[in-house]
Amino acid sequence: MAATNATQAEFRELAYRANDGVEVVLFWHRPTNALTVAVSDDRSGAYFELAAEPDQALDVFKHPYAYAAFSDVPYTEALLASWAKTAALS
């Protein structure tokens, strides 16, 4: 249990939004100072994450599909993470 709490403490949710089955979350990883935008789509089952530079983080958060289209993220083929499926059921 302590490992789970330590892992959760390493990540901080900076922004969250949800609309029509799509959830977008901006995370900050404390030890590395990295920013990540996570997207889960309950409709299609897609899940993907994008690294975000500090000066672009809010733009990536607001337009993750545009950034995914211009990156190597295969978001149309990505499966929803098992933790997101579990959370959606509860």
C-alpha positions as CSV (number, residue, x, y, z in Angstrom):
1,M,0.0,0.0,0.0
2,A,2.8,2.4,0.7
3,A,4.2,2.0,-2.8
4,T,0.8,3.0,-4.2
5,N,0.6,6.1,-2.0
6,A,4.2,7.0,-3.0
7,T,3.4,6.6,-6.7
8,Q,0.2,8.8,-6.3
9,A,2.2,11.4,-4.5
10,E,4.6,11.7,-7.4
11,F,1.9,12.8,-9.7
12,R,-0.2,15.9,-9.3
13,E,-3.4,16.6,-11.3
14,L,-3.1,20.2,-12.6
15,A,-6.2,20.3,-14.8
16,Y,-9.2,18.0,-15.6
17,R,-12.0,18.2,-18.0
18,A,-14.6,15.7,-19.3
19,N,-17.2,16.0,-22.1
20,D,-19.2,13.4,-24.0
21,G,-17.2,10.4,-22.7
22,V,-13.8,12.0,-23.3
23,E,-11.6,12.8,-20.2
24,V,-8.5,14.9,-20.4
25,V,-6.1,15.3,-17.5
26,L,-2.9,17.3,-17.2
27,F,-0.4,15.7,-14.8
28,W,2.8,17.0,-13.3
29,H,5.4,14.3,-12.3
30,R,7.1,15.8,-9.3
31,P,10.5,13.9,-9.4
32,T,11.2,14.7,-13.1
33,N,9.2,17.9,-13.4
34,A,7.6,16.4,-16.6
35,L,4.1,17.3,-17.8
36,T,1.8,14.7,-19.3
37,V,-1.7,15.0,-20.8
38,A,-3.7,11.8,-20.6
39,V,-6.8,11.3,-22.7
40,S,-9.3,8.5,-22.3
41,D,-12.3,8.1,-24.6
42,D,-15.0,5.8,-23.2
43,R,-16.9,5.8,-26.6
44,S,-14.0,4.3,-28.6
45,G,-12.0,2.7,-25.8
46,A,-8.9,4.8,-26.8
47,Y,-6.4,6.0,-24.3
48,F,-3.2,7.9,-25.0
49,E,-0.7,10.2,-23.3
50,L,1.3,13.1,-24.6
51,A,4.4,14.7,-23.2
52,A,3.9,18.4,-22.9
53,E,6.5,21.2,-22.7
54,P,5.8,23.7,-20.0
55,D,5.1,26.5,-22.4
56,Q,2.7,24.3,-24.4
57,A,1.0,22.3,-21.6
58,L,-2.3,24.1,-21.5
59,D,-2.5,24.1,-25.3
60,V,-1.9,20.3,-25.4
61,F,-4.5,20.0,-22.6
62,K,-7.0,22.0,-24.7
63,H,-6.3,20.3,-28.0
64,P,-4.8,16.8,-27.4
65,Y,-6.2,15.3,-30.6
66,A,-4.5,17.9,-32.7
67,Y,-1.2,17.3,-30.9
68,A,-1.6,13.5,-31.2
69,A,-2.2,13.9,-34.9
70,F,1.1,15.6,-35.4
71,S,3.1,13.1,-33.2
72,D,3.8,9.4,-33.2
73,V,1.0,8.6,-30.8
74,P,-1.2,5.9,-32.4
75,Y,-4.3,7.2,-30.5
76,T,-6.8,5.5,-32.9
77,E,-5.3,2.1,-32.0
78,A,-4.6,2.6,-28.3
79,L,-6.7,0.6,-25.8
80,L,-8.2,2.2,-22.7
81,A,-6.0,1.6,-19.7
82,S,-7.3,-1.1,-17.4
83,W,-7.4,1.4,-14.5
84,A,-9.6,3.7,-16.5
85,K,-12.0,0.9,-17.4
86,T,-12.2,0.0,-13.7
87,A,-12.9,3.6,-12.7
88,A,-15.6,3.9,-15.4
89,L,-17.4,0.9,-14.0
90,S,-17.5,2.2,-10.4
